[in-house]
Amino acid sequence: MLRFKSLGSGSSGNATVIDSGGPRPVRVLVDCGLGIRVLTQRLATAGLEPQDLDAIFITHEHGDHVGCAPALAARHGIALWMSEGTWLGCGAPELGEVLHLTGHGESIDLGALELRPFAVPHDAREPLQLVCRHADGKLGILTDLGHVPPDVQLSLQGCQALLLECNHDAQMLSDSPYPAFLKRRVGGELGHLSNAQAAELASALGPGLRQVVAAHLSRQNNRPDLALAALQAALGEPVGLCVADPVVGTDWLTG
């Protein structure tokens, strides 16, 4: 059974483990925005060690997403996937055979799991987010984008589970002590999704959606209860809802 677990989500660092289940499980780490020691500790809470990972996928080069990924991949010989733009944005590290470049719409076949990245509008060099297909269904990972173009919504159609950015409450951002330029960046077309934008997208994905994790919440400009209320109003009772904590993430979840 496909399952996933956030190891932490927010500006202090993002990482999510996907596990295919079965007698020979395939395990993928999506983003790695932590130091090696902290990541190892958080993997241990999931019953895993770094060498249990089959692949790492990095969505973009910002530090709260790439973190220790190059060092971890090199140390343990783990396949590291990212776009060419992300690799260049990381300083084009020499990683030899562990480095694999990918792009929008390309399929990454890992056996029991298929990853399919898709482009998103964010202020990074070539950001990608991800859907993960499994015999049990489809999981979407969507953080770090300023708005939802039709192609992004189309990529997520059919997802049973979704880890979804709910970065800010629009009123809290407007009232925050952030300088004007930073408010424009966060709330802009290449920034981050508000609770309302996230709820609108989740509602548009239809009745097949069974589990939504509110992720990448701003500590200054959002609260878990506001994110959950927006999603609840849009989705209703049949959908499981929770928030990914910045430090403890989530429990193991299924679609």
C-alpha positions as CSV (number, residue, x, y, z in Angstrom):
1,M,0.0,0.0,0.0
2,L,1.3,3.4,-0.9
3,R,2.0,5.6,2.1
4,F,3.8,8.9,2.8
5,K,5.1,10.8,5.7
6,S,6.2,14.5,6.1
7,L,9.4,14.8,8.1
8,G,8.8,18.5,8.5
9,S,7.4,21.3,6.3
10,G,8.0,25.0,6.4
11,S,10.7,27.6,5.9
12,S,12.9,25.7,8.5
13,G,13.1,22.7,6.1
14,N,11.0,20.4,4.0
15,A,11.2,16.6,3.5
16,T,8.6,14.0,2.6
17,V,9.1,10.2,2.4
18,I,7.1,8.1,0.0
19,D,7.0,4.3,0.5
20,S,5.5,1.9,-2.1
21,G,5.0,-0.9,0.5
22,G,5.1,-4.5,-0.5
23,P,7.8,-7.1,0.2
24,R,10.5,-5.0,-1.6
25,P,9.4,-1.4,-1.0
26,V,10.7,1.5,-3.0
27,R,11.3,4.6,-1.0
28,V,11.7,8.1,-2.3
29,L,12.6,11.3,-0.3
30,V,11.0,14.4,-1.8
31,D,13.1,17.4,-0.8
32,C,15.8,17.3,1.8
33,G,15.9,20.8,3.3
34,L,17.6,19.7,6.6
35,G,21.2,18.9,7.8
36,I,22.3,15.3,7.6
37,R,22.2,14.8,11.4
38,V,18.6,16.2,11.7
39,L,17.4,14.3,8.6
40,T,18.8,11.1,9.9
41,Q,17.0,11.6,13.2
42,R,13.8,12.3,11.5
43,L,14.1,9.3,9.2
44,A,14.6,7.2,12.3
45,T,11.1,8.4,13.5
46,A,9.8,6.8,10.3
47,G,11.7,3.6,11.0
48,L,14.2,4.3,8.2
49,E,17.9,5.0,7.7
50,P,19.4,7.0,4.8
51,Q,20.6,3.8,3.1
52,D,17.0,2.7,2.9
53,L,16.2,5.4,0.3
54,D,16.1,4.4,-3.4
55,A,16.0,8.0,-4.7
56,I,15.9,11.7,-3.7
57,F,13.8,14.2,-5.7
58,I,14.6,17.9,-5.3
59,T,11.9,20.3,-6.3
60,H,14.0,23.5,-6.5
61,E,17.3,25.0,-5.2
62,H,16.0,27.0,-2.3
63,G,17.8,26.0,0.9
64,D,14.8,24.8,2.8
65,H,14.3,22.2,0.0
66,V,17.7,21.1,-1.2
67,G,19.5,21.2,2.2
68,C,21.9,18.2,2.5
69,A,20.7,16.4,-0.6
70,P,24.0,16.4,-2.6
71,A,26.0,15.3,0.4
72,L,23.6,12.6,1.4
73,A,23.3,11.3,-2.1
74,A,27.1,11.2,-2.6
75,R,27.7,9.6,0.8
76,H,25.2,6.8,0.4
77,G,25.1,6.4,-3.4
78,I,21.4,7.4,-3.7
79,A,20.0,8.5,-7.0
80,L,19.4,12.2,-6.9
81,W,16.8,13.7,-9.3
82,M,16.2,17.3,-10.2
83,S,15.8,19.7,-13.1
84,E,18.9,21.0,-14.9
85,G,17.9,24.5,-13.7
86,T,17.8,23.3,-10.1
87,W,21.2,21.7,-10.5
88,L,22.6,24.9,-11.9
89,G,20.9,26.9,-9.1
90,C,22.7,24.6,-6.6
91,G,26.0,25.6,-8.1
92,A,26.3,22.6,-10.5
93,P,27.8,20.2,-8.0
94,E,29.9,17.4,-9.4
95,L,27.9,14.3,-8.3
96,G,28.9,11.7,-10.9
97,E,26.6,8.8,-11.5
98,V,24.2,9.6,-8.6
99,L,22.9,12.7,-10.5
100,H,19.9,12.4,-12.8
101,L,18.4,15.4,-14.6
102,T,14.7,15.5,-15.4
103,G,12.1,17.9,-16.6
104,H,8.4,18.7,-17.0
105,G,6.3,15.7,-18.0
106,E,9.1,13.2,-18.0
107,S,8.5,9.8,-16.4
108,I,10.9,8.5,-13.7
109,D,10.4,4.7,-13.5
110,L,11.4,3.3,-10.1
111,G,9.6,0.0,-10.4
112,A,6.7,0.0,-7.9
113,L,6.6,3.8,-8.1
114,E,6.5,6.2,-11.1
115,L,7.4,9.8,-10.5
116,R,6.2,12.4,-13.0
117,P,7.4,16.0,-12.4
118,F,5.6,19.1,-13.6
119,A,6.6,22.7,-13.9
120,V,5.2,25.3,-11.4
121,P,5.4,29.1,-11.2
122,H,7.8,30.0,-8.4
123,D,10.8,32.3,-8.1
124,A,13.4,29.6,-8.7
125,R,15.4,28.6,-11.8
126,E,13.4,25.6,-13.0
127,P,11.1,24.5,-10.2
128,L,9.2,21.2,-10.4
129,Q,6.6,19.6,-8.3
130,L,5.6,16.0,-8.4
131,V,2.9,13.3,-8.8
132,C,3.7,9.7,-7.7
133,R,1.8,6.9,-9.3
134,H,1.4,3.4,-7.7
135,A,-0.8,0.5,-8.3
136,D,-2.9,1.7,-5.4
137,G,-3.4,5.2,-6.8
138,K,-1.8,8.6,-7.2
139,L,-0.2,11.0,-4.7
140,G,0.5,14.7,-5.4
141,I,3.2,16.9,-3.8
142,L,2.6,20.6,-4.4
143,T,4.4,23.4,-2.5
144,D,6.1,26.6,-3.5
145,L,4.1,28.1,-6.3
146,G,2.4,31.5,-6.5
147,H,-0.7,30.5,-8.5
148,V,-2.3,27.4,-10.0
149,P,-2.2,27.4,-13.9
150,P,-4.5,25.0,-15.7
151,D,-1.6,22.6,-16.4
152,V,-0.8,22.2,-12.7
153,Q,-4.4,21.4,-11.9
154,L,-4.5,18.9,-14.8
155,S,-1.3,17.2,-13.5
156,L,-3.0,16.6,-10.2
157,Q,-6.3,15.3,-11.5
158,G,-7.0,11.8,-10.2
159,C,-5.0,12.2,-7.0
160,Q,-6.3,10.3,-4.0
161,A,-3.8,12.0,-1.6
162,L,-2.2,15.5,-1.8
163,L,0.4,17.3,0.2
164,L,-0.6,20.9,-0.5
165,E,0.9,24.2,0.2
166,C,-1.2,26.4,2.5
167,N,1.4,29.0,3.1
168,H,-0.5,32.1,4.3
169,D,-3.8,33.6,5.3
170,A,-4.2,36.6,3.0
171,Q,-5.4,38.9,5.8
172,M,-2.6,37.9,8.1
173,L,0.0,38.5,5.4
174,S,-1.5,41.9,4.7
175,D,-1.4,42.8,8.4
176,S,2.1,41.4,9.1
177,P,5.2,43.4,9.8
178,Y,6.8,42.1,6.6
179,P,8.2,44.9,4.4
180,A,6.0,45.7,1.4
181,F,8.4,44.0,-1.1
182,L,8.3,40.7,0.9
183,K,4.5,40.8,1.1
184,R,4.5,41.2,-2.7
185,R,6.9,38.3,-3.2
186,V,5.0,35.9,-0.9
187,G,1.6,36.8,-2.3
188,G,2.6,37.3,-5.9
189,E,2.4,35.1,-9.0
190,L,5.7,33.5,-8.3
191,G,5.4,33.2,-4.5
192,H,3.3,30.9,-2.3
193,L,-0.3,29.7,-2.2
194,S,-2.7,31.2,0.3
195,N,-5.2,29.1,2.2
196,A,-8.0,30.2,-0.2
197,Q,-6.0,29.3,-3.3
198,A,-5.1,25.9,-1.9
199,A,-8.8,25.2,-0.9
200,E,-10.0,26.3,-4.4
201,L,-7.5,23.8,-6.0
202,A,-8.4,21.0,-3.7
203,S,-12.1,21.5,-4.4
204,A,-11.5,21.5,-8.1
205,L,-9.8,18.0,-8.0
206,G,-13.0,16.3,-7.5
207,P,-14.5,13.5,-5.3
208,G,-11.6,11.1,-5.6
209,L,-9.4,13.0,-3.2
210,R,-9.3,11.2,0.1
211,Q,-6.5,12.8,2.1
212,V,-5.0,16.3,2.1
213,V,-2.1,17.5,4.1
214,A,-1.8,21.2,4.6
215,A,2.0,22.0,4.2
216,H,4.5,24.8,4.2
217,L,2.5,27.0,6.5
218,S,4.1,30.3,7.4
219,R,4.7,30.7,11.1
220,Q,4.2,34.4,10.9
221,N,1.3,34.6,8.4
222,N,-0.8,31.5,9.0
223,R,-2.3,29.2,11.7
224,P,-3.1,25.5,11.4
225,D,-6.7,26.2,12.3
226,L,-7.1,28.7,9.5
227,A,-5.6,26.4,6.9
228,L,-7.8,23.5,8.1
229,A,-10.9,25.6,8.1
230,A,-10.4,26.7,4.5
231,L,-9.9,23.2,3.4
232,Q,-12.8,21.8,5.4
233,A,-15.2,24.4,3.9
234,A,-14.1,23.5,0.4
235,L,-14.0,19.7,0.8
236,G,-16.4,18.6,3.4
237,E,-16.4,15.5,5.7
238,P,-15.2,12.6,3.5
239,V,-11.7,13.9,3.1
240,G,-9.1,13.4,5.8
241,L,-7.3,16.6,6.7
242,C,-4.2,17.3,8.7
243,V,-1.3,19.8,9.0
244,A,2.4,19.0,8.4
245,D,4.2,20.3,11.5
246,P,7.5,22.2,10.8
247,V,9.4,19.8,13.1
248,V,7.5,16.5,13.5
249,G,5.8,16.5,10.1
250,T,3.0,14.0,10.1
251,D,2.3,10.3,10.9
252,W,2.5,7.8,8.1
253,L,-0.6,8.5,5.9
254,T,-2.3,6.7,3.0
255,G,-4.6,8.0,0.3
